[in-house]
Amino acid sequence: MSIPELPVTLADVAAARSRIAGIAVATPVIPAMPLPGAGRYWLKLENLQPTGSFKVRGAASRLGTLDPAALERGVVTASTGNHGRAVAHVAAARGVPATICVSVHVPPGKVAALRATGCEVIVGGDSQADALVTADTLVEQRGMTLVHPFDDPQVIAGQGTIGLEILEQVPATTTVVIPLSGGGLAAGIAVAVKATRPDVRVVGVAMERAAVMAASLAAGRPVELPEEPTLADSLQGGIGRTNATTFPIVRALVDEVVLLCEQEIWDGMRFAFDQHRLILEGGAAVGIAAVLAGHLDVAADQDVVLICSGANAEVEHIIALAQGRATPPA
Ligand SMILES: *Cc1c(COP(=O)(O)O)cnc(C)c1O
């Protein structure tokens, strides 16, 4: 297979690696405790990043491309989850002003946690979409730079540095299994891995509930779906009607997409906790979950790397894991 012309290249990923050094860490890969199937399974522990998710790679990569004047005007985003935390953290580490726009429905605890990093939080509007409009206004009025959670070549290149590390840590890798939402993580890793190892199989995993990327791939264009509550809340949300970057890359390079029900996701979180004493949020346990549920066809002598993308599970879920609850909390 020849790699088609895509908006992010291996050279972009390699360049991002030096920009993220000192902010993101090269995370360990550990052998997984026994899982079903004939392969050897490895866990790539992105839950160990500062702020508890890989999103710090993309944020550090993007901020690292800004010139001094742009850094002085600051950065803005509209995410309350792992991306917002990562942007706030990277901005604080570099002494750059950051503004996070959130809707009025975001819990006060989350707003307080963001403010504690030293960023400005603007609360307003009824939805995430409204918060994004506020962010766009700041781009126009204050000349701030919008740091998109996924649809940005430099963000994707930052996430792709995971792929470079995997090829060094597990040179025999045959399959990489990646949580999939907006597609920045999957696109970046796929570009990095397939540039030198086009034979490596790249699998995306998401929840059945409002799997927007999967629906968009099926439709051949970005589609929108109403959000549904899920344990994999970090995989919620759309890919953007005007998606310019992750959709074409995911379409070209991701070989298959697996979708999971809530029980399967919970079983993945339980495996991580029971077998490894690892706390993974639902969206980060979907790789383990896909293997446990038998959705991945793995031949003997395959080396399968499961990306464990984040640690930021709800405290109630952590308590339920420690209590050994077999079914997902409502
Ligand atoms: C953002 C996120 C994802 C999905 O990444 P995309 O680039 O949106 O596909 C997966 N896991 C965790 C923990 C995340 O925060």
The ligand as a Gaussian input file, in Angstrom:
#p B3LYP/6-31G(d) Opt

LIG

0 1
 C       -9.355000      12.858000      23.671000
 C       -9.223000      11.473000      24.157000
 C       -9.343000      10.352000      23.297000
 C       -9.702000      10.483000      21.838000
 O       -8.802000      11.254000      21.109000
 P       -9.224000      11.859000      19.685000
 O       -8.015000      12.514000      19.190000
 O      -10.365000      12.819000      19.934000
 O       -9.694000      10.707000      18.844000
 C       -9.128000       9.094000      23.825000
 N       -8.873000       8.913000      25.134000
 C       -8.757000       9.939000      25.994000
 C       -8.462000       9.655000      27.426000
 C       -8.937000      11.252000      25.545000
 O       -8.836000      12.278000      26.404000

